[in-house]
């Protein structure tokens, strides 16, 4: 599964690799525009916001993860094809 966050000066790729019904590995890559990379700009505020939002999401995922082994999920669960903000 891949999520892509598009922000004006960077893109974040989230890749999720389910390895068991109770485990998923999440990897994230941050890609900044050349003008950000070439400057002395402090990106810590965007990193802190990303972390704060994702901690909330991780907590929701951790509460949901145990149900992945239930009969209800065997058919694939619920797909949300797009999320709009």
N, C-alpha and C positions, 0 to 999 in steps of 0.2 A: 504494500500500500504506500502511496506517495501523496503527500500534501505539499503544496507550493504556496508560500506566502509572498505576495508581491507588495513591496513597499517602495516609495519613490526613489530611494537611493540604494536599495539592496533587495535581494531575493533570498528566501530561506527555503531550502529543500528538506523536508522531513521524510525519512524512509523508515517504515515499520516492517520488521521481519518477525512474524510469529514463529516461535521455536517450540512451543508446547501450548496446551490449553491454558496454562497458567503463567506463561512467559512470552514477552515480546521485546525484541531489541529495537530501540529507537535510535536512529542516527540523524544528525542535522548538519547541513552545510550552509554557511552564510557566504553569499557572493555580493560584494560591494562594487559599486561603480568605480571606474578608474579615478575619478576626481576625489572620491573619499579615500581610496587606497593611497593615492599620491599626496594626501594632505596629513596634517597632524591632528585631524579631527578626532574628538573623543567619542567613541561609539558606545560607551558604557551605559548611557541612558536607554538606548534601544535594546541593549543586551539585558538590562535589568527589567524592562517592561516585558520582553519576550519570556524571561524566566518566570516572572510573577504570573503571567497569564497561563503559561504551560504548567506550572505547579498546580493550578486549579484544574486544568484539563487532566493532568496525570492522576489526581485524586479521583476524579470521575471515572477514568479508565480502570483504576485499581479496584473500584467498587463494582464495576461491570465485568471485569475479567473472569471471576469465578463462574459466572453464568455461561461462559463459552463452552463448558462441558455439558450443558443441559440439553434435553431433547429438543427444546424449542429452538435452539441455535443450529441444530444439525443441518437444517435446510439452508443455512447461510445467514440467518439473522436478518436485520433490516439494513437496506442500503439507502444512503442519502446521496443521490447523484451529484448534488451541488449544495454548497452552503453560501448564502449571501449575507453580507453585513450591511 
